[in-house]
Amino acid sequence: VPPRKLCIKCNSTDVDWIEMSGNGQIAAFSCISVGTTFMVEKGYSMKKPYCFSVIKLDEGPMVSGQLLGVDESKPDTIKIETPVKIKFIETDLKGETRVDLGFEPA
């Protein structure tokens, strides 16, 4: 994830890249049945929902991304604080590769 333009704690613009492990825990999630056009085109629907999550990385920052490797139709089986690891999601978009953050149980 690229550095933010400013620090969210002190508003400093003196920010830099810091390499993270990509490991963390589920802090929050939502399973979505009516998605954006992009997600519908990827095959998600009322019958095939997807989950979006907020992850607290082991290093402290929180990031969001799609939650993979879970049963999206049974959100009661997904638990807060479940350990996860990053999984980059590559999608072909009109000949170009789009990369999004995803997370799956560790």
Secondary structure, DSSP 4 states (H G I P E B T S, - for coil): -PPPSS-TTT--S--------SEEEEEEEEEESS--HHHHHTT--SSS-EEEEEEEETTS-EEEEEE-SS-TT-GGG--TT-EEEEEEEEEEETTEEEEEEEEEE-
